[in-house]
Amino acid sequence: MAPVAMRLAAQSLSDAQPVPFWLEDPGKPGALPALTGTEKCDLLVVGGGYSGLWTALLAKERDPARDVVLIEGREVGWAASGRNGGFCAASLTHGFGNGLARWPGELPRLEELGERNLDDIEEAVARYSLDCDFERTGEIDVATEPHQVEELAEMYAEIDRLGLADGLELLDRDAVRAEVDSPTFLGGLWDRRGVAMLNPAKLAWGLKRACLDLGVRIFENTPGLELVSFGAGMGVRTPYGRVVAEKVALGTNVFPSLVKRVRPYTVPVYDYALMTEPLSPEQLASVGWKNRQGLGDSANQFHYFRITADNRILWGGYDAIYPFGGKLDAEMDQRPETYLKLAEHFFRCFPQLEGLRFSHAWGGAIDTCSRFSAFFGTAYKGKVAYAAGFTGLGVGATRFGGDVMLDLLAGERTERTELDMVRSKPLPFPPEPIAWAGIGITKWALARADENGGRRNLWLKTMDRLGLGFDS
């Protein structure tokens, strides 16, 4: 980083608050009481992020008489569900390319189910009056290097060949800069309907209210500590009591699963984001962005960025930090060296916004698995179901995961449970220090590929053949 660029980047961060922008909201609901004593229910949901909230809501929609309890270790939406970028994608497979590589035969059906899932989220936002700034404006994958222009064109051609290109538009340099103006943009692929923008914390809080309105009993500051068989059902121990339930759905994602054999399938990857102050009308005009799409560049080490309801720009991604041993650590939520790097990249992308300052800077852990998209399963003879490994695309896909868990708990054969994606598992991560070394080599190789026209070295080609990877 050049000294001048570094100085400008540092100045832009001088007032940034080290907290997630979304969670610093005066409309944040108060915490509900913790669970004390023994509670009994038909279904216990563990986790108050999107996975747990959607599962509890869908359970009550399926059977309003079902007694549902949800426990959350801290407060609803405080972790990934309240600190992500607010991209709600239809894709269940972490993008078309990943889906095509892993499930080519059922990709059209996965795409259809993903579109239906996003439609259902949009309908739920309206039905439950979820005040979450929902805007179905789509997303543009942006090329910032010549080889990425070619890759986007090849991707579009493949999507079109499969008859899945409805709503997609390939943009040349002038067309993409007419949408959002950056001198770094060389082309783009605009998915007009497949992604919505929203306020992630407000979505979580709205789902909490909707669950309560339907009769779900929610206990906050109540972590699940231990899962055991209890008669014909299950028991979950908590700090001040326990819950006895016929069935249990685990929506704990990045946190260690109460089913211990599931733990090797995910690792925490820390991701970071910046939020600017609101843009002035003149600043906004210099960028364009009238159609308010989400954007992401096409590099392996990618940035994602979007505009908020009050015309701030969220800018995140690039660094994906894996802590040795896969330990969750609140100190990892802040990483000044990454913030400085992100700020410098921001002004390289938008030099016309020089002088704009960042108001917030934060990070958080993503539940990454080796196939980049969610996996599912049951334990304790079908009395417990889990979904995890959403790898950064959980804002939308967790609703689908909630439906899958409820199908599995009911023992039903459905369109969802028959999917190979649902019936198969990713490869687990190896133990330390092999995981640390492997992830480090992979990150180095991905950075080299970005610098060398996208060419993947022998290590990455071997990882591709094995179905292994590292992403956020």
C-alpha positions as CSV (number, residue, x, y, z in Angstrom):
1,M,0.0,0.0,0.0
2,A,1.4,3.4,-1.0
3,P,2.1,5.8,1.9
4,V,-0.5,8.3,0.6
5,A,-3.1,5.7,0.1
6,M,-2.4,4.3,3.6
7,R,-2.7,7.7,5.2
8,L,-6.0,8.4,3.5
9,A,-7.3,4.9,4.4
10,A,-6.3,5.4,8.1
11,Q,-7.9,8.9,8.2
12,S,-11.2,7.4,6.9
13,L,-11.2,5.0,9.8
14,S,-10.5,7.4,12.7
15,D,-14.1,7.7,13.8
16,A,-15.2,4.2,13.1
17,Q,-17.1,2.5,16.0
18,P,-15.9,-1.1,16.6
19,V,-19.5,-2.5,16.6
20,P,-21.8,-3.9,14.0
21,F,-23.7,-1.1,12.4
22,W,-26.9,-3.2,12.2
23,L,-27.0,-4.0,15.9
24,E,-26.5,-0.4,17.0
25,D,-30.2,0.4,16.4
26,P,-32.6,2.2,18.8
27,G,-35.3,-0.2,17.7
28,K,-33.5,-3.3,19.1
29,P,-35.9,-5.3,21.2
30,G,-35.2,-6.0,24.8
31,A,-33.9,-9.3,25.9
32,L,-36.4,-12.0,27.0
33,P,-35.9,-13.8,30.4
34,A,-33.6,-16.8,30.6
35,L,-35.0,-20.3,31.1
36,T,-35.1,-21.5,34.7
37,G,-36.3,-24.9,36.0
38,T,-37.7,-27.5,33.6
39,E,-39.7,-26.8,30.5
40,K,-41.5,-29.5,28.3
41,C,-42.4,-29.1,24.7
42,D,-43.1,-30.9,21.4
43,L,-40.1,-29.2,19.6
44,L,-37.1,-27.6,21.0
45,V,-35.1,-25.3,18.7
46,V,-31.5,-24.5,19.8
47,G,-30.2,-21.2,18.4
48,G,-31.8,-17.8,17.9
49,G,-30.2,-16.9,14.5
50,Y,-31.9,-17.3,11.2
51,S,-31.8,-21.1,11.3
52,G,-33.6,-21.4,14.6
53,L,-36.0,-18.6,13.9
54,W,-37.1,-19.8,10.5
55,T,-37.4,-23.4,11.9
56,A,-39.6,-22.3,14.8
57,L,-41.8,-20.1,12.6
58,L,-42.2,-22.8,10.0
59,A,-43.0,-25.4,12.7
60,K,-45.9,-23.3,13.9
61,E,-47.1,-22.6,10.4
62,R,-47.2,-26.3,9.7
63,D,-49.0,-27.1,13.0
64,P,-50.2,-24.1,15.1
65,A,-50.9,-26.5,18.0
66,R,-47.3,-27.7,18.2
67,D,-45.6,-26.5,21.4
68,V,-42.3,-24.9,20.3
69,V,-39.6,-23.6,22.6
70,L,-36.5,-21.7,21.3
71,I,-33.4,-21.1,23.4
72,E,-30.7,-18.7,22.5
73,G,-27.3,-18.5,24.2
74,R,-27.2,-14.7,24.1
75,E,-29.8,-12.5,22.3
76,V,-31.7,-13.2,19.1
77,G,-29.6,-12.1,16.1
78,W,-26.5,-11.1,18.0
79,A,-24.1,-13.3,16.0
80,A,-23.9,-13.9,12.2
81,S,-27.6,-13.1,11.7
82,G,-27.1,-9.6,12.9
83,R,-23.7,-8.7,11.5
84,N,-23.7,-10.0,7.9
85,G,-23.8,-7.9,4.7
86,G,-27.6,-8.2,4.3
87,F,-27.5,-10.1,0.9
88,C,-30.4,-12.6,0.8
89,A,-29.7,-14.9,-2.1
90,A,-31.9,-17.5,-3.8
91,S,-28.9,-19.8,-4.4
92,L,-28.9,-22.8,-2.1
93,T,-25.5,-23.9,-3.5
94,H,-23.3,-20.9,-2.9
95,G,-23.7,-19.8,-6.5
96,F,-24.2,-21.4,-9.8
97,G,-20.6,-22.5,-10.4
98,N,-20.4,-24.4,-7.1
99,G,-23.7,-26.0,-7.6
100,L,-22.8,-27.1,-11.2
101,A,-19.5,-28.7,-9.9
102,R,-21.2,-30.6,-7.2
103,W,-24.7,-31.5,-8.2
104,P,-25.0,-31.1,-12.0
105,G,-27.8,-33.5,-12.4
106,E,-30.1,-31.8,-9.9
107,L,-29.0,-28.2,-10.3
108,P,-32.1,-27.1,-12.2
109,R,-34.3,-28.4,-9.4
110,L,-32.0,-26.7,-6.8
111,E,-32.2,-23.5,-8.6
112,E,-36.1,-23.8,-8.7
113,L,-36.2,-24.6,-5.0
114,G,-34.0,-21.6,-4.3
115,E,-36.1,-19.2,-6.3
116,R,-39.2,-20.5,-4.5
117,N,-37.5,-20.1,-1.1
118,L,-36.7,-16.5,-1.9
119,D,-40.2,-15.9,-3.0
120,D,-41.5,-17.4,0.2
121,I,-39.2,-15.1,2.2
122,E,-40.5,-12.1,0.4
123,E,-44.1,-13.3,1.1
124,A,-43.2,-13.8,4.8
125,V,-41.8,-10.3,5.0
126,A,-45.1,-8.9,3.8
127,R,-47.4,-11.3,5.7
128,Y,-45.7,-10.7,9.1
129,S,-44.9,-7.0,8.4
130,L,-41.2,-7.6,8.9
131,D,-39.7,-4.1,8.8
132,C,-36.3,-5.0,7.4
133,D,-35.7,-2.8,4.4
134,F,-36.3,-5.7,2.0
135,E,-35.4,-4.7,-1.6
136,R,-35.3,-7.3,-4.4
137,T,-32.8,-5.4,-6.5
138,G,-30.6,-8.3,-7.5
139,E,-26.8,-8.5,-7.5
140,I,-24.1,-7.8,-10.0
141,D,-21.0,-10.0,-10.1
142,V,-18.3,-7.6,-11.3
143,A,-15.2,-8.3,-13.3
144,T,-12.2,-6.2,-12.3
145,E,-9.6,-8.2,-14.3
146,P,-9.6,-9.2,-18.0
147,H,-9.7,-12.9,-17.2
148,Q,-12.8,-12.3,-15.0
149,V,-14.7,-10.8,-18.0
150,E,-14.1,-14.1,-19.9
151,E,-15.1,-16.2,-16.9
152,L,-18.4,-14.3,-16.5
153,A,-19.1,-14.7,-20.2
154,E,-18.4,-18.5,-20.0
155,M,-20.6,-18.8,-16.9
156,Y,-23.5,-16.9,-18.6
157,A,-23.2,-19.2,-21.6
158,E,-23.3,-22.3,-19.4
159,I,-26.3,-21.0,-17.5
160,D,-28.1,-20.2,-20.8
161,R,-27.3,-23.6,-22.2
162,L,-29.2,-25.2,-19.2
163,G,-32.1,-22.9,-19.7
164,L,-31.6,-21.0,-16.4
165,A,-30.6,-17.6,-17.7
166,D,-34.0,-15.9,-17.2
167,G,-33.4,-12.7,-15.3
168,L,-29.7,-12.6,-16.0
169,E,-28.0,-10.0,-18.1
170,L,-24.3,-9.9,-19.2
171,L,-23.0,-6.3,-18.9
172,D,-20.0,-4.9,-20.8
173,R,-17.7,-2.2,-19.3
174,D,-20.0,0.7,-20.2
175,A,-23.2,-1.0,-19.1
176,V,-21.9,-2.0,-15.7
177,R,-20.4,1.5,-15.1
178,A,-23.8,2.9,-16.0
179,E,-25.2,1.0,-13.1
180,V,-22.5,1.7,-10.5
181,D,-19.5,3.8,-11.6
182,S,-16.0,2.5,-10.7
183,P,-12.9,2.8,-12.9
184,T,-12.1,-0.8,-11.8
185,F,-15.2,-2.3,-13.3
186,L,-14.6,-4.1,-16.7
187,G,-17.9,-6.0,-17.0
188,G,-20.5,-7.8,-15.0
189,L,-23.3,-10.3,-14.7
190,W,-26.5,-9.0,-13.2
191,D,-28.9,-11.4,-11.6
192,R,-32.0,-9.2,-11.5
193,R,-34.3,-11.3,-9.3
194,G,-32.1,-13.8,-7.5
195,V,-30.9,-11.6,-4.6
196,A,-32.6,-9.2,-2.2
197,M,-31.0,-6.6,0.0
198,L,-32.2,-6.2,3.6
199,N,-31.3,-5.1,7.1
200,P,-30.1,-8.4,8.7
201,A,-30.6,-7.5,12.3
202,K,-34.1,-6.1,11.6
203,L,-35.0,-9.4,9.9
204,A,-33.9,-11.4,12.9
205,W,-35.8,-9.1,15.3
206,G,-38.9,-9.3,13.1
207,L,-38.8,-13.1,13.0
208,K,-38.5,-13.1,16.8
209,R,-41.7,-11.0,17.0
210,A,-43.5,-13.2,14.5
211,C,-42.5,-16.3,16.4
212,L,-43.7,-14.9,19.7
213,D,-47.0,-13.8,18.0
214,L,-47.5,-17.5,16.9
215,G,-46.9,-18.8,20.4
216,V,-43.3,-19.8,20.3
217,R,-41.8,-19.6,23.7
218,I,-38.3,-17.9,23.5
219,F,-35.7,-17.9,26.2
220,E,-32.6,-15.7,25.7
221,N,-29.3,-15.9,27.5
222,T,-29.9,-19.6,27.7
223,P,-27.2,-21.7,26.0
224,G,-27.8,-25.3,25.4
225,L,-25.0,-27.1,27.2
226,E,-25.6,-30.8,26.8
227,L,-27.9,-33.0,24.7
228,V,-29.0,-36.4,26.0
229,S,-31.7,-39.0,25.4
230,F,-34.5,-38.6,27.9
231,G,-37.2,-41.3,27.9
232,A,-38.8,-41.4,24.5
233,G,-37.6,-37.9,23.7
234,M,-34.6,-35.7,24.3
235,G,-33.3,-33.4,27.1
236,V,-31.1,-30.3,26.8
237,R,-29.4,-29.0,29.8
238,T,-29.1,-25.2,30.3
239,P,-27.3,-23.1,32.9
240,Y,-30.4,-22.8,35.1
241,G,-32.5,-25.7,34.1
242,R,-33.4,-28.0,31.2
243,V,-35.8,-28.6,28.3
244,V,-37.4,-31.9,27.7
245,A,-38.7,-32.3,24.1
246,E,-40.0,-34.9,21.8
247,K,-37.8,-33.5,19.0
248,V,-34.9,-31.1,18.7
249,A,-33.7,-28.9,15.8
250,L,-30.2,-27.6,16.1
251,G,-29.5,-24.2,14.4
252,T,-26.2,-23.5,16.1
253,N,-24.2,-23.2,12.9
254,V,-20.7,-21.8,13.7
255,F,-20.9,-22.7,17.4
256,P,-19.9,-26.3,18.4
257,S,-22.7,-28.7,17.7
258,L,-24.4,-30.5,20.5
259,V,-24.0,-33.6,18.3
260,K,-20.2,-33.9,18.6
261,R,-19.7,-36.0,15.5
262,V,-20.9,-33.0,13.4
263,R,-18.2,-30.7,14.7
264,P,-15.4,-31.6,12.2
265,Y,-17.5,-30.6,9.3
266,T,-17.3,-26.9,9.9
267,V,-14.6,-24.4,10.8
268,P,-15.1,-20.7,11.8
269,V,-13.8,-18.2,9.3
270,Y,-13.7,-14.5,10.4
271,D,-15.0,-12.0,7.9
272,Y,-14.9,-8.2,8.3
273,A,-16.9,-5.3,7.0
274,L,-16.9,-1.5,7.0
275,M,-19.9,0.9,6.9
276,T,-19.6,4.4,5.6
277,E,-21.3,7.5,6.8
278,P,-24.4,8.4,4.6
279,L,-23.4,9.7,1.2
280,S,-24.4,13.2,0.3
281,P,-26.6,13.7,-2.9
282,E,-23.5,14.8,-4.8
283,Q,-21.5,11.7,-3.6
284,L,-24.3,9.4,-4.5
285,A,-24.7,11.0,-8.0
286,S,-20.9,10.5,-8.6
287,V,-21.4,6.7,-8.0
288,G,-24.8,6.2,-9.6
289,W,-26.3,3.1,-8.1
290,K,-29.8,4.1,-8.8
291,N,-31.0,0.5,-9.0
292,R,-29.5,-0.3,-5.6
293,Q,-28.2,-3.7,-6.4
294,G,-25.7,-5.7,-4.3
295,L,-22.3,-6.1,-5.8
296,G,-19.4,-8.6,-5.5
297,D,-16.2,-8.8,-7.4
298,S,-15.2,-12.0,-9.1
299,A,-11.8,-12.6,-7.4
300,N,-11.0,-15.5,-5.1
301,Q,-10.3,-13.0,-2.4
302,F,-13.5,-11.0,-3.1
303,H,-15.3,-7.9,-1.8
304,Y,-19.0,-7.6,-1.4
305,F,-20.7,-4.2,-1.2
306,R,-24.1,-2.7,-1.2
307,I,-26.0,0.5,-0.4
308,T,-28.3,0.8,2.6
309,A,-31.7,2.4,3.1
310,D,-30.0,5.6,4.3
311,N,-27.5,5.6,1.5
312,R,-24.4,4.3,3.3
313,I,-22.1,1.8,1.6
314,L,-21.3,-1.5,3.3
315,W,-17.9,-2.8,2.1
316,G,-16.7,-6.2,3.3
317,G,-14.9,-9.4,2.5
318,Y,-11.4,-10.0,1.1
319,D,-9.6,-11.3,4.2
320,A,-10.9,-14.7,5.5
321,I,-9.2,-15.4,8.8
322,Y,-9.1,-18.9,10.2
323,P,-8.0,-19.1,13.9
324,F,-5.7,-22.0,14.7
325,G,-7.6,-24.8,16.3
326,G,-10.9,-23.4,15.0
327,K,-11.6,-21.7,18.3
328,L,-14.2,-18.9,18.5
329,D,-12.7,-15.8,20.1
330,A,-14.5,-12.5,20.6
331,E,-11.2,-10.7,20.2
332,M,-11.2,-11.9,16.6
333,D,-14.3,-9.7,16.0
334,Q,-11.9,-6.7,15.6
335,R,-8.9,-6.7,13.2
336,P,-7.5,-3.2,12.5
337,E,-5.0,-4.5,9.8
338,T,-7.9,-5.8,7.8
339,Y,-9.9,-2.6,8.2
340,L,-7.0,-0.6,6.9
341,K,-6.7,-3.0,3.9
342,L,-10.5,-2.8,3.2
343,A,-10.5,1.0,3.4
344,E,-7.6,1.3,0.9
345,H,-9.4,-1.1,-1.5
346,F,-12.6,0.9,-1.1
347,F,-11.0,4.1,-2.3
348,R,-9.3,2.3,-5.1
349,C,-12.7,1.2,-6.3
350,F,-14.4,4.5,-5.7
351,P,-11.7,7.3,-6.0
352,Q,-14.5,9.9,-6.4
353,L,-15.5,9.3,-2.8
354,E,-12.2,10.4,-1.3
355,G,-12.9,12.1,2.0
356,L,-15.8,9.8,2.9
357,R,-15.4,8.4,6.3
358,F,-16.4,5.0,7.9
359,S,-18.8,5.1,10.8
360,H,-18.5,1.4,11.8
361,A,-16.1,-1.5,11.5
362,W,-16.7,-5.0,12.7
363,G,-16.2,-8.7,12.1
364,G,-17.7,-12.1,12.9
365,A,-17.4,-15.8,12.3
366,I,-18.9,-17.7,9.4
367,D,-19.6,-21.4,9.6
368,T,-17.6,-22.7,6.6
369,C,-17.7,-26.2,5.3
370,S,-15.6,-27.8,2.6
371,R,-18.3,-27.8,0.0
372,F,-19.3,-24.1,0.7
373,S,-23.0,-24.9,1.1
374,A,-25.2,-26.3,3.8
375,F,-25.4,-29.9,4.9
376,F,-28.1,-31.7,6.9
377,G,-28.6,-34.8,9.0
378,T,-30.2,-36.5,12.0
379,A,-29.1,-38.0,15.2
380,Y,-30.5,-40.0,18.2
381,K,-32.7,-42.2,15.9
382,G,-34.3,-39.3,14.1
383,K,-35.2,-37.3,17.2
384,V,-32.6,-34.6,16.5
385,A,-32.0,-32.8,13.2
386,Y,-29.3,-30.3,12.3
387,A,-28.4,-27.9,9.4
388,A,-25.0,-26.2,9.2
389,G,-22.2,-25.0,6.9
390,F,-24.0,-22.2,5.1
391,T,-20.6,-20.6,4.4
392,G,-21.8,-17.0,4.2
393,L,-25.0,-17.5,2.2
394,G,-27.3,-18.3,5.1
395,V,-29.5,-15.2,5.1
396,G,-31.8,-16.9,2.6
397,A,-30.8,-20.6,2.6
398,T,-31.4,-21.0,6.3
399,R,-35.2,-20.9,5.7
400,F,-34.8,-23.8,3.3
401,G,-32.6,-25.5,6.0
402,G,-35.4,-25.1,8.5
403,D,-37.9,-26.8,6.2
404,V,-35.4,-29.6,5.7
405,M,-34.9,-30.1,9.4
406,L,-38.7,-30.3,10.0
407,D,-39.0,-32.8,7.1
408,L,-36.3,-35.0,8.6
409,L,-37.8,-34.8,12.1
410,A,-41.2,-35.8,10.7
411,G,-39.6,-38.8,8.9
412,E,-41.1,-37.5,5.6
413,R,-39.9,-38.2,2.1
414,T,-40.2,-34.8,0.4
415,E,-38.8,-33.1,-2.7
416,R,-36.2,-31.6,-0.3
417,T,-35.1,-34.8,1.5
418,E,-34.7,-36.7,-1.7
419,L,-32.0,-34.3,-2.9
420,D,-28.5,-35.6,-3.1
421,M,-27.4,-32.2,-1.6
422,V,-29.5,-33.1,1.5
423,R,-28.6,-36.8,1.6
424,S,-24.8,-36.3,1.2
425,K,-22.2,-34.7,3.5
426,P,-19.1,-32.6,2.8
427,L,-15.7,-34.0,3.6
428,P,-14.7,-33.1,7.2
429,F,-11.8,-30.9,7.9
430,P,-8.7,-32.7,9.2
431,P,-7.4,-32.3,12.8
432,E,-4.7,-29.7,13.7
433,P,-2.1,-28.8,12.7
434,I,-3.1,-30.3,9.3
435,A,-6.2,-28.0,9.0
436,W,-4.2,-24.9,9.8
437,A,-1.5,-25.8,7.2
438,G,-3.9,-26.8,4.5
439,I,-6.1,-23.7,4.9
440,G,-3.0,-21.5,4.9
441,I,-1.6,-23.1,1.7
442,T,-5.1,-22.8,0.0
443,K,-5.3,-19.1,0.9
444,W,-1.9,-18.5,-0.5
445,A,-2.7,-20.4,-3.7
446,L,-6.0,-18.5,-4.2
447,A,-4.2,-15.2,-3.8
448,R,-1.6,-16.3,-6.4
449,A,-4.4,-17.3,-8.8
450,D,-5.9,-13.8,-8.5
451,E,-2.5,-12.4,-9.4
452,N,-1.9,-14.7,-12.3
453,G,-5.0,-14.4,-14.5
454,G,-7.1,-16.8,-12.5
455,R,-4.8,-19.8,-13.3
456,R,-5.1,-22.4,-10.6
457,N,-1.9,-24.2,-9.5
458,L,-1.5,-27.9,-8.8
459,W,-2.6,-27.6,-5.2
460,L,-5.9,-25.9,-6.1
461,K,-6.6,-28.4,-9.0
462,T,-6.0,-31.2,-6.5
463,M,-8.4,-29.6,-4.0
464,D,-11.0,-29.2,-6.8
465,R,-10.8,-32.9,-7.7
466,L,-11.2,-33.9,-4.0
467,G,-14.2,-31.6,-3.6
468,L,-12.3,-29.6,-0.9
469,G,-12.0,-25.8,-0.6
470,F,-11.9,-22.8,1.7
471,D,-14.2,-19.8,1.3
472,S,-16.3,-17.3,3.2
